[in-house]
Amino acid sequence: MMLSAGCASKVKTIHSDSDHAKTENADDAVLYIMDLEDDPIFIEEPQDEIEIEIESSNIDSLLNLARSACESGAFERADSLLKRAALVLNRSNETAESEWLPLQDYIAEIITIYADLMPPEFSAPEEISTLIFKLHILESLFDELKISAQDSVFLFRLSNKRGIVYDVPVVWNERVRRATLFFMRTRKGAFDRWLTRAGYYLPVMEQMFADSGLPRNLAYLPIIESGFNPHATSHARAAGIWQFIPSTGRAYGLRQNYWIDERRDPLKSTEAAIRYLRKLYRDFGDWHLALAAYNCGENGLARTMRRDNAISYWELKTLPKETFNYVPLYLGSLIIAKNPDVFDFTFPSENIFDPDIVIVNDCIELSTIAKGIEVPLDTLRRMNPHILHWCTPPDMKNVNLYLPKGKAEAYETFYSELPDDKKTRFYRYQIQSGDNMIAIARRFRVPVDALRDINRMKNNQLTAGRFLIIPIPVNESAPEALTAILNSEQPGRPIPQNSRQIIYQVRPGDNISRIARLFGVTVRDIQSWNNMSSSQHLRAGQRLTIYQPQRGQTANRQTASQNENNTGSTQTIMYTVKAGDNLWRISTTFGVTVDSIRKNNNLSEESTIKPGDVLTIPRGGN
């Protein structure tokens, strides 16, 4: 989890094949936390003509680009690049990549850029403090532990504290002591912020556990799961305060689609966690084992117990390092959170999650609701992290909407007076021959995923004559799809005149810059034609629509040139062979057969090609 000892990846890891709440693979359970106020991290495309494709491992490129952005005054772009670098470091910290990455040097470099080159309003992201937190945890949990004078003061206060009741078994052994000391030493860093967020959600969550008959202290588990951040996401796709992966979230009734992710719903996800923890306790009959299973999966834990011939958590020796530390970290965080005065910490009692809850069955813009009940839009969004976009989900019933305390009555009045055309508006579009989902999504400015979801489609296949339901925003604060419809506008990059359409299938190792150069277009052209965001990555097998320029324009800006042959019906492309090319790859790129390439270039079946060779490619493929 977030507090994994990620630098040392030499402890044997056991993979779980169960469908559990954390991850399909114990190595993948790593969190990268963003503050509640943070926007999603993205990288803007470089504005110069040299397009740079940033691979996930190329941290040096990210830092160099960030420095250049600072020098040119593009501080927002620099901030995005530095956050991306922090995210990459965070991921690498949990994999074998950490053995070659100079993590401490990179962290120091990021902090230096923020301190020396960035304006005061930009500060190092939480990803960095979280990473520092992870790097230091090995010192406390595995190395020889030296107790400082300050540690002794805290431990003395703790030993003399009376009247604190725990309803989960709390042990005090060397592993728990190390975890507790680690948190004590870092209470003014990341852990301090996590406890502050815990104070916001804990009162209602503790009550939910008590009402369910489970120990109230289990409500403290998200401290080490997500830092009580509903926006927390792992690269294993676990999300929300309780870090459910998609399959387990669905199994416990948490709906997930383009419009909503109830794994991020503070109360519904807690209800699901209660059900899952109850099931694990029934399976293992021990809360420490149940918590370990929550982290690494039921099947993985059961296999470890059989292999180690163990009946308790503390007897297990071959757990994944993360699960080996998981229960001690939970108990250490619980001890500190239940004794805040011992550690000079105070929970902010005036700011707790105590909302009015209304049930929404219509599609209504959040900005319309906020204005109607006189609540800041940012407040409404912050209280409803499960609502992913600009409106409550269309075509869904019983969606929780959380409002500031005392606003339920104002909402009922607002809703009763709301005109029908402000609740939902959909455009019924009849599919035309030649239509495709990408073009329709681009026209109406609605993501393809949203179109598929609202129309309950499993893929992008269309049938002419049938209808698509298109969600349409109705005021200026939402995307301007309605204007685009009425004016028949085609947003995005225009299709070049005298161009031919190519459907290109992405191969392993491809990147968007290489594909753009191959067909003589720009990265932004490809992104626009395929309704892609600037931060969206390609995946092998993905199909891209590309409009390749003709009549004298270059087919490939660096390696290919186009030669129009108007003497007959056949047109050709002159293509320069690159390293790694073979006839099959070239034939599939241009939608022709290998035999046709051989025929056009007088190649026998034994002939080979090498970088620098120029091939005549017949025009006319798909």
Residue, then its C-alpha position, 0 to 999 in steps of 0.5 A: m500500500m502507500l506505506s510500503a517499504g518500496c526501495a528494497s524489492k528483494v523479499k519474495t512476493i506471493h501473487s494472489d489469484s483471488d478477486h480481492a479489494k486491493t490488487e490482482n498482484a501484491d507488487d502492484a498495490v502502490l498508491y500515488i496520492m494527490d491532494l483533494e484540491d489537485d487537478p489531474i496531472f497532465i503534460e502539455e505537448p511541446q509547442d515547438e516543431i520538434e515533438i518530444e515523446i516522453e516515456s515513463s522511465n525518462i525522468d531526465s527528459l521531464l526534469n530538463l523540460a521543466r527547467s526549460a519551461c521555468e526559463s521561459g516563464a511557463f510555470e504551470r507547464a513546469d509544475s505539470l512536468l515535475k508532478r509527472a516526474a514525481l509520479v514516475l518516481n513513486r511508481s518506480n519506487e515499488t518495482a525493480e526499476s528502483e534498483w537503477l533509479p537514483l531516487q534521492d538525487y531525483i527527489a533533490e533535483i525536483i525540490t531544487i527546481y521548486a525552490d530556486l526556479m518556481p514562483p512561491e505559489f507553486s510548491a512541491p507536490e504531495e507525491i514527493s513528500t509521500l515518496i520521501f515518506k516511503l524511502h525513510i520507512l525502511e530505516s524505521l522498520f528494517d534497520e537498527l532503530k535508535i531511539s532519540a530523546q524526543d522518541s523517549v518523551f512520546l513513549f513515556r507519555l504513551s505508557n502513562k496514558r490511561g482510558i483509551v479503549y481499542d476494539v481490535p487486538v493491539v499488540w506491542n512488539e518490535r514491529v509495531r514499535r518500529a512502525t509507531l516510532f516511524f509515524m511519530r518522527t514524521r507527524k509533521g509531514a505527510f502523516d500530519r496531512w493524512l491525520t487531518r483528512a482522517g479527522y474529517y471523515l472518521p466520525v461518520m465512518e466510526q459510527m457506520f462500523a459501530d452500527s454494523g457490529l464491527p470494531r469501530n477502530l477498523a475505520y482508521l484503516p484508510i490512514i495507511e490505505s489512502g491517507f483518507n483521500p477519495h481521489a487516491t489512485s494506484h497504478a493497479r487501478a485501485a481507487g478511493i479511500w478504501q482502495f477497491i480495484p474495479s472488479t471487487g468494487r463491482a462485486y460489492g455494489l460500487r458502480q463505475n462508468y464514465w459518469i460515476d465511480e462509487r469507489r470514491d463515494p465516502l459512504k458507499s465505499t465504507e459500506a462496501a469495506i464493512r461487508y468485505l472486512r466482515k467476510l474476511y473475518r468469517d474466513f480467517g477468524d482473526w482480525h490481524l489475518a483479515l487485515a492481511a488478506y485485505n492487503c494481499g488477497e484471501n488466496g495469497l494469504a491462505r497459501t502463505m499460511r499453509r507454506d509457513n505452517a502458521i495460524s497467526y499473522w505474527e508467525l508468517k515469514t514469507l509474506p510480501k514485504e508490503t503485507f509483512n508491514y501492513v498490520p504493524l503500520y495499521l496498529g502504529s497509525l491507530i495508536i497515534a490517531k487515538n492518542p493525538d495529545v500524546f504526540d502534540f496533535t489535535f483533530p480539527s473538530e469544527n470541520i467534519f464530514d456531516p452532510d445532508i444526503v439527497i438521492v438524485n435520479d436525473c441528469i443535472e449540472l453541478s453548476t446548476i445545483a450549486k447556484g440553485i442552493e447557493v453553495p460554491l461549486d468547488t464545495l459541491r465537487r469536493m463533497n462528491p468525489h464520486i461524480l466524475h464530470w460536470c453533471t449527475p449521471p444520466d440514465m442512473k437512479n439512486v445516486n447519492l448527492y452530498l450537500p452541506k449540512g442544512k441544505a437538503e430543504a433548499y435542494e428540495t425547493f430548487y428541484s421542485e422548481l427546476p424546469d424539465d429541460k434543465k434536468t436532462r437533455f439528450y440528442r437522438y442522432q440517427i447513424q449515417s452510412g460511413d459514420n464511426m464512433i470517433a467522428i461522432a464523439r468529436r462532432f458532439r464533443v462527448p468522449v467515446d467512452a461516454l457514448r458507449d456507456i449511455n447507449r449500453m454498447k460493448n464496442n464501437q460498432l455502429t449500424a446505419g439507420r439506428f439511433l445514438i443517444i447523445p448527452i447534451p449540456v444545456n448551459e454555457s458552463a458545460p461543453e458547448a456540444l449543443t452549439a456544435i450540433l446546431n451549427s454543424e460545426q466540426p471541432g478539432r483539426p480539419i481533415p486535409q483536402n486531397s487526403r486519404q484515410i488510413i486506419y493504423q493499428v498501434r503496435p507494441g513499442d509505438n508512440i504517437s510522435r513516431i506515428a505522426r512522423l511516419f504519415g507526415v502529420t502532427v501529434r495534435d492532428i492524430q489526437s484531434w482526429n481520434n478524440m484523444s487528450s494530450s495525456q492519453h497513452l497509446r495501447a497495442g492493438q488500438r486503431l487510429t484514424i489518420y488523414q494522410p496528405q497527398r499531392g506533393q506533401t511529405a508522407n513522412r517528415q524524416t524518412a519518407s517522401q510521397n511521389e504522385n504517379n498520374t500516368g495511370s490508375t496506380q499511385t505509389i509512396m516512396y518509403t525509406v526503410k528504418a531500423g527494425d523494419n521488415l516487409w510484414r510491418i511495412s505492409t501492415t502499416f500501409g495496408v498492402t500485401v507483402d507480395s505487392i511490395r516485392k512485385n513493385n520492388n523486384l524483390s525475390e522471397e530470399s531478398t532482404i531489406k536494410p535501413g536506408d533502402v527506398l521501397t516503392i509502396p503501392r497506394g490503395g490499401n486500407 
